[in-house]
Amino acid sequence: MPKLTRALDAADVSRVIEMAWEDRTPFEAIKTQFGLDEAAVTALMRQQLKPGSFRLWRDRVHGRKTKHAAMQPIALERDYRHQARHRTPQR
């Protein structure tokens, strides 16, 4: 797995998995909030999910326009950037 800018605790790992499953959350939002690019999210999902669940997730997000900010409408892109800026840090 690529190096992280900070260690992820169990709550962060859970949130990354939740965001990765959400259709409208782009990988760029995960990178903004947690410092994980698409390859790192994929590696985390492979590590944390059962093999069948990982395959279902990978098939679901592969090529999905809403998972890549460059491919989605401007309004959605602005929304996740706004949320990331105003996110309250967790301890």
Phi, psi and chi 1 to 4 in degrees:
 res  aa     phi    psi   chi1   chi2   chi3   chi4
   1 MET       -  139.3 -177.8 -178.8 -105.1      -
   2 PRO   -60.3  154.5  -22.2   30.8      -      -
   3 LYS   -65.7  142.1  -76.3 -170.4   99.9  173.8
   4 LEU   -97.6  154.2  -57.4  175.6      -      -
   5 THR   -74.6  -23.2   55.3      -      -      -
   6 ARG  -151.3  156.4   63.6 -176.3  175.0   91.7
   7 ALA   -71.9  142.3      -      -      -      -
   8 LEU   -96.1  129.7  -63.6  177.7      -      -
   9 ASP   -86.8  178.9   60.3   18.2      -      -
  10 ALA   -59.8  -37.7      -      -      -      -
  11 ALA   -66.5  -39.7      -      -      -      -
  12 ASP   -65.8  -43.1  -72.1  -19.5      -      -
  13 VAL   -60.2  -43.6  169.7      -      -      -
  14 SER   -61.7  -41.6  178.5      -      -      -
  15 ARG   -67.9  -39.6 -178.6   63.4 -176.6  134.9
  16 VAL   -61.4  -45.1  169.2      -      -      -
  17 ILE   -61.1  -44.1  -68.7  170.3      -      -
  18 GLU   -60.4  -46.1 -179.7 -177.6   -6.4      -
  19 MET   -65.0  -37.1  -69.3  173.7   75.3      -
  20 ALA   -65.5  -34.7      -      -      -      -
  21 TRP   -75.0  -26.6  -87.9  104.5      -      -
  22 GLU   -67.7  133.0  -67.6  170.8  -12.3      -
  23 ASP   -66.1  -37.4  -71.4  -20.8      -      -
  24 ARG   -94.0    2.7  -67.4  176.4   54.9  122.0
  25 THR   -96.2  113.0  -57.2      -      -      -
  26 PRO   -76.7  157.6   26.1  -32.3      -      -
  27 PHE   -58.6  -30.6  -72.1  112.3      -      -
  28 GLU   -63.3  -32.9  -70.1   81.3   -3.6      -
  29 ALA   -66.8  -38.8      -      -      -      -
  30 ILE   -66.2  -41.0  -63.2  170.5      -      -
  31 LYS   -63.5  -41.7 -177.2  169.0  177.9   95.2
  32 THR   -62.9  -42.8  -60.0      -      -      -
  33 GLN   -83.9  -35.4  -70.4 -174.8   22.8      -
  34 PHE  -122.0   -6.6  -62.7   99.5      -      -
  35 GLY    77.4   17.6      -      -      -      -
  36 LEU  -105.2  123.0  -60.2  173.0      -      -
  37 ASP   -81.6  179.9   61.0    8.5      -      -
  38 GLU   -58.2  -41.4 -176.7  176.5   -6.6      -
  39 ALA   -63.6  -39.7      -      -      -      -
  40 ALA   -68.6  -38.2      -      -      -      -
  41 VAL   -64.2  -43.2  171.5      -      -      -
  42 THR   -60.9  -43.6  -59.9      -      -      -
  43 ALA   -64.0  -41.8      -      -      -      -
  44 LEU   -63.0  -44.3  179.8   95.7      -      -
  45 MET   -63.5  -41.0  -62.8  -66.7  -83.6      -
  46 ARG   -62.0  -39.5 -174.4 -176.3  -54.6  -86.6
  47 GLN   -72.4  -38.5  177.8 -172.5   29.6      -
  48 GLN   -91.4  -27.0  -64.8  -68.2  -41.6      -
  49 LEU   -95.8  158.2  -60.8  177.7      -      -
  50 LYS   -66.2  153.7  -65.6  177.3 -177.5  177.6
  51 PRO   -53.7  -43.3  -27.6   35.3      -      -
  52 GLY   -66.2  -39.2      -      -      -      -
  53 SER   -66.7  -40.1  -64.0      -      -      -
  54 PHE   -61.7  -44.8  173.1   75.7      -      -
  55 ARG   -61.5  -42.4  -79.0 -169.9  -61.2  -86.5
  56 LEU   -60.5  -44.8  -74.5  172.4      -      -
  57 TRP   -63.5  -46.9  172.3   77.5      -      -
  58 ARG   -62.6  -43.1 -168.1   65.7 -167.6  135.7
  59 ASP   -62.1  -36.8  -71.2  -14.7      -      -
  60 ARG   -68.2  -41.9 -178.8  179.8  176.1   95.9
  61 VAL   -92.2  -15.0  -60.7      -      -      -
  62 HIS   -59.5  113.9 -176.1   72.2      -      -
  63 GLY    76.1    4.4      -      -      -      -
  64 ARG   -69.9  124.7 -176.1  175.8  -71.9  -92.1
  65 LYS   -61.5  -36.0  -71.3 -177.5 -179.3 -176.0
  66 THR   -73.6  -10.0   55.8      -      -      -
  67 LYS   -90.8   -2.6  -67.5  -54.3  -78.3 -175.0
  68 HIS  -128.6  116.1  -60.8   86.0      -      -
  69 ALA   -58.1  -34.0      -      -      -      -
  70 ALA   -66.4  -19.3      -      -      -      -
  71 MET  -102.8   -4.0  -60.9  170.3   71.8      -
  72 GLN  -106.7  166.5   58.2  178.2 -136.1      -
  73 PRO   -59.5  150.7  -19.4   27.8      -      -
  74 ILE   -57.3  -39.9  -56.2  -89.0      -      -
  75 ALA   -58.9  -41.5      -      -      -      -
  76 LEU   -67.3  -39.9  -73.8  177.4      -      -
  77 GLU   -62.5  -44.7 -175.4  176.9  -28.4      -
  78 ARG   -62.4  -38.7  -98.8 -174.6  -80.2  132.6
  79 ASP   -61.9  -48.1 -175.8   48.7      -      -
  80 TYR   -69.7  -32.2   90.0   77.2      -      -
  81 ARG   -67.0  -39.2  -73.9 -172.3 -177.2  158.8
  82 HIS   -62.9  -45.3  174.7   75.0      -      -
  83 GLN   -63.6  -39.5  -69.9  173.6   -4.6      -
  84 ALA   -66.3  -37.3      -      -      -      -
  85 ARG   -67.0  -33.0 -115.6 -170.1  -19.4  -95.3
  86 HIS  -103.7   14.5  -63.5   15.8      -      -
  87 ARG   -72.7  132.7 -179.0  173.9 -177.7 -105.0
  88 THR   -82.5  125.1  -53.7      -      -      -
  89 PRO   -62.4  140.5   -9.2   16.6      -      -
  90 GLN  -101.5  147.2  -63.8  177.1   -6.4      -
  91 ARG  -114.4      -  -66.7 -169.4 -179.7 -127.1
